[in-house]
Structure formats: structure tokens, C-alpha cells
Amino acid sequence: MTSRREHVPLLLWPFWAIWRLVTLILALTGRLIIAVLGLVLMVVGLLLSVTVIGAVVGIPLIIFGFLLIIRGIF
């Protein structure tokens, strides 16, 4: 989001408002998808870490999933 205020002509204001609403919805949906994907990667990493051989791949998946969840929240 920009901090400066832009002057929008009165006739174009409805289109500008719809555009802002669509971008807000897409931004929130993207964050939710990233957080869910991070949770899934953490669970898969945890399941892989149960085996000793899978821990090589599982631990980085857990870390990557955690970082995705943090990115989705903030």
C-alpha cells in the first residue's frame, strides 16, 4: 500500500474503488494460501523426519514451512 494520496477524478472513483477491493482480496487470499502451504510442508517434513534417512529432507522442509507461515502472518 502506498502512503501518498492520489487524486482520483470523481467519474473514475467507482472503478478505482473496485480495483482496490480486488487487490485487497487477492492479497489476503495469497497470504492465506502461503500459510496453509507452510503448514502442509511442516507436516510433511515432520512425517519424513520420523525415519532417519528422511530427516535429511524433513528438517529443511519443517524450517521452510515455518518460514512460509511467518511470511503469511506478517
C-alpha positions in Angstrom: 0.0 0.0 0.0 1.2 3.4 -0.8 1.3 6.1 1.8 0.7 9.0 -0.5 -2.8 10.1 -1.5 -3.6 10.1 -5.2 -6.2 12.3 -6.7 -8.8 10.2 -8.4 -11.4 12.0 -10.6 -15.0 11.7 -9.5 -16.1 9.8 -12.6 -13.3 7.2 -12.2 -13.8 6.7 -8.4 -16.1 3.6 -8.7 -13.6 1.8 -10.9 -10.7 2.8 -8.6 -12.6 1.5 -5.6 -13.4 -1.8 -7.2 -9.8 -2.2 -8.3 -8.6 -1.5 -4.7 -11.1 -4.1 -3.3 -10.0 -6.7 -5.8 -6.3 -6.2 -4.9 -7.1 -6.4 -1.2 -9.0 -9.7 -1.6 -6.1 -11.1 -3.7 -3.5 -10.1 -1.2 -5.4 -11.6 1.7 -6.1 -14.8 -0.2 -2.4 -15.1 -1.2 -1.4 -14.8 2.4 -3.8 -17.5 3.5 -2.6 -19.9 0.8 1.0 -19.3 1.8 0.2 -20.0 5.4 -1.7 -23.2 4.6 1.1 -24.4 2.3 3.6 -23.7 5.1 1.6 -25.8 7.4 1.4 -28.7 4.9 5.1 -28.6 4.4 5.7 -28.7 8.1 3.5 -31.7 8.5 5.2 -33.5 5.6 8.6 -32.6 7.0 7.6 -34.0 10.4 6.4 -37.2 8.8 9.7 -37.6 6.9 11.7 -36.9 10.0 10.3 -40.0 11.7 12.7 -42.0 9.6 16.5 -41.4 9.9 17.0 -41.2 6.2 14.1 -38.9 5.7 15.4 -36.5 8.3 17.8 -35.1 5.8 14.9 -33.8 3.7 12.4 -33.5 6.6 14.2 -30.9 8.7 14.7 -28.4 5.9 11.0 -28.9 4.9 10.0 -28.1 8.5 12.2 -24.9 8.5 10.9 -23.8 5.1 7.3 -24.4 6.1 7.8 -22.4 9.3 9.3 -19.5 7.4 6.3 -19.6 5.0 3.9 -19.4 7.9 5.8 -16.5 9.3 5.7 -14.8 5.9 2.0 -15.4 5.6 1.3 -13.9 9.1 3.5 -10.8 8.6 
